[in-house]
Structures are given as structure tokens and as C-alpha cells.
Amino acid sequence: MYLWGIVGTGKTHILRSIKTAFGSMALYISAGDFEQKMHERRQNDTLGNFYQVFVSAPILLLDDLGMEYGGELLKTGIEKIIDLRYERWRDKPTIVASNKSPLGFEKYLSRAADRVMDKERSTTLYISGDKSFRELAIEERK
């Protein structure tokens, strides 16, 4: 599944709710944290084990894709994980959340986007809103 919308429309809230509902079956990580941990594992020469954690998770929740630095190592890692999970899509659901539109995601990570947005295997959901819920809450308190 691909969730997208502007900042503050509830994408992270949805992913964290799924994590809460499924507990240890769901692995939640933001793309920024993924990138940081990936660089740490690369320095420790444990990148293979790192990938395996994400490939083998029963449910993968990848948040804020496109908000990280986005170096080639990160892009290669994300594409590798999504590619391997794509082959087992029925028993390894993956939910990606991003501020990028489907077209923007395709430009950012074309191979991963092709798999994440495969109409036979996936759903793309737009979380609508022209303002962040945080902005709206501040306006209501005034």
C-alpha cells in the first residue's frame, strides 16, 4: 500500500496505529531512521543482517519515504527490500507513507515505485487535506 499526502494529514498516525494493532508482527521505521541505521550497519559490516530484518518482518511500515537525505546507498537498500518483499506480497504486506505524489515517488525511486504501486497487488491512498492537522488544532485554540 502507498499512502501519500501533505505533511500533517495523518499518515504517520495511521502507520503507528497499525503498529499498535499488530504489535510485534509489524515493524515500523521512518526513512530517516532507516538511513541512519543503514550507515551504522555498513560501518560495522552487518548490512546483510540489516536487510534481512526488514525482508523477514511479517508487516513492514516504512514512513516518510522521500524525507530523508536520499543517498544512493539508501535508495539501493529501499529498492532491494521492496523488491524482495514484492515477491512475497501475500504474506509480507508493506505499507509505505510519503509526502511524494505517486509521480514524485516514481521519479525518486522508480523500481520501488513500480512494485509498491502495482495495481494487481497494491492500493494507493491519498490522505487529503490542504492543511496540517497540527495547524488546524492551533487555529482552533486561538
C-alpha positions as CSV (number, residue, x, y, z in Angstrom):
1,M,0.0,0.0,0.0
2,Y,1.2,3.5,-0.7
3,L,-0.2,6.3,1.5
4,W,0.5,9.9,0.4
5,G,-0.5,13.4,1.3
6,I,0.9,16.7,2.6
7,V,2.7,17.0,6.0
8,G,0.3,16.6,8.9
9,T,-2.6,14.7,7.3
10,G,-2.2,11.6,9.5
11,K,0.0,9.2,7.5
12,T,2.3,8.6,10.5
13,H,-0.7,8.3,12.8
14,I,-2.2,5.6,10.6
15,L,1.1,3.6,10.5
16,R,1.6,3.9,14.2
17,S,-2.0,2.7,14.7
18,I,-1.3,-0.4,12.6
19,K,1.9,-1.0,14.6
20,T,-0.1,-0.8,17.8
21,A,-2.8,-3.1,16.5
22,F,-0.4,-5.8,15.2
23,G,2.3,-5.4,17.9
24,S,5.5,-7.4,17.2
25,M,4.2,-8.6,13.9
26,A,4.6,-5.0,12.5
27,L,8.0,-3.3,12.0
28,Y,7.7,0.5,11.9
29,I,10.6,2.7,10.8
30,S,10.9,6.1,9.4
31,A,13.0,6.5,6.3
32,G,15.4,8.9,8.2
33,D,16.0,6.3,10.9
34,F,16.4,3.6,8.3
35,E,19.0,5.6,6.6
36,Q,20.9,6.3,9.8
37,K,20.8,2.6,10.9
38,M,21.9,1.6,7.4
39,H,25.0,3.7,7.5
40,E,25.8,2.3,11.0
41,R,25.4,-1.3,9.8
42,R,27.6,-0.6,6.8
43,Q,30.4,0.6,9.0
44,N,30.0,-2.5,11.2
45,D,29.9,-4.7,8.1
46,T,26.5,-6.1,9.1
47,L,24.4,-4.7,6.2
48,G,23.2,-8.2,5.1
49,N,21.7,-8.9,8.5
50,F,20.1,-5.4,8.5
51,Y,18.3,-6.1,5.2
52,Q,17.1,-9.5,6.5
53,V,15.3,-7.9,9.4
54,F,13.2,-5.8,7.0
55,V,12.7,-8.5,4.4
56,S,11.5,-11.0,7.0
57,A,9.2,-8.7,9.1
58,P,5.6,-10.0,8.8
59,I,4.4,-6.4,8.2
60,L,6.7,-3.6,7.2
61,L,5.6,0.0,7.8
62,L,8.0,2.5,6.1
63,D,7.3,6.1,7.0
64,D,8.3,9.4,5.5
65,L,9.9,7.9,2.4
66,G,11.5,10.8,0.4
67,M,12.0,13.0,3.5
68,E,15.4,11.6,4.3
69,Y,18.8,12.6,2.7
70,G,18.3,10.1,0.0
71,G,21.8,9.0,-1.0
72,E,22.4,6.1,-3.4
73,L,23.1,3.6,-0.6
74,L,19.7,4.3,0.9
75,K,17.9,4.2,-2.4
76,T,19.6,0.9,-3.3
77,G,18.7,-0.5,0.2
78,I,15.0,0.5,0.0
79,E,14.7,-0.9,-3.6
80,K,16.3,-4.2,-2.5
81,I,13.9,-4.6,0.4
82,I,10.8,-3.7,-1.5
83,D,11.9,-5.9,-4.4
84,L,12.3,-9.0,-2.1
85,R,9.1,-8.3,-0.3
86,Y,7.2,-7.8,-3.6
87,E,7.9,-11.4,-4.5
88,R,6.1,-12.5,-1.3
89,W,3.4,-9.8,-1.3
90,R,0.6,-12.0,0.0
91,D,2.3,-12.9,3.3
92,K,4.6,-9.9,3.6
93,P,2.5,-6.7,3.4
94,T,4.4,-3.5,3.1
95,I,2.9,0.0,3.7
96,V,4.9,3.0,2.5
97,A,3.9,6.5,3.5
98,S,5.3,9.6,1.8
99,N,4.6,13.3,1.1
100,K,5.5,12.5,-2.5
101,S,2.7,12.0,-5.1
102,P,2.8,8.7,-7.0
103,L,4.6,10.5,-9.8
104,G,7.1,12.1,-7.4
105,F,7.7,8.7,-5.8
106,E,8.2,7.2,-9.3
107,K,10.8,9.9,-10.1
108,Y,12.5,9.4,-6.7
109,L,12.7,5.5,-6.7
110,S,11.3,4.2,-10.0
111,R,11.9,0.5,-9.4
112,A,10.4,0.5,-5.9
113,A,7.5,2.7,-7.0
114,D,6.8,0.2,-9.8
115,R,6.4,-2.5,-7.2
116,V,4.7,-0.6,-4.4
117,M,2.1,0.8,-6.8
118,D,1.4,-2.4,-8.8
119,K,-2.3,-2.2,-9.3
120,E,-2.7,-6.0,-9.2
121,R,-1.0,-6.2,-5.8
122,S,-1.4,-2.9,-4.1
123,T,-3.6,0.1,-3.3
124,T,-2.6,3.8,-3.4
125,L,-4.4,6.0,-1.0
126,Y,-4.3,9.8,-1.0
127,I,-4.8,11.3,2.5
128,S,-6.5,14.6,1.6
129,G,-6.2,17.9,3.4
130,D,-5.0,21.3,2.5
131,K,-3.5,22.0,5.9
132,S,-1.7,20.0,8.6
133,F,-4.0,18.8,11.4
134,R,-1.4,20.4,13.7
135,E,-2.0,23.8,12.1
136,L,-5.8,23.3,12.3
137,A,-5.5,22.4,16.1
138,I,-3.5,25.6,16.7
139,E,-6.1,27.7,14.8
140,E,-8.9,26.2,16.8
141,R,-7.2,27.0,20.1
142,K,-6.9,30.7,19.2
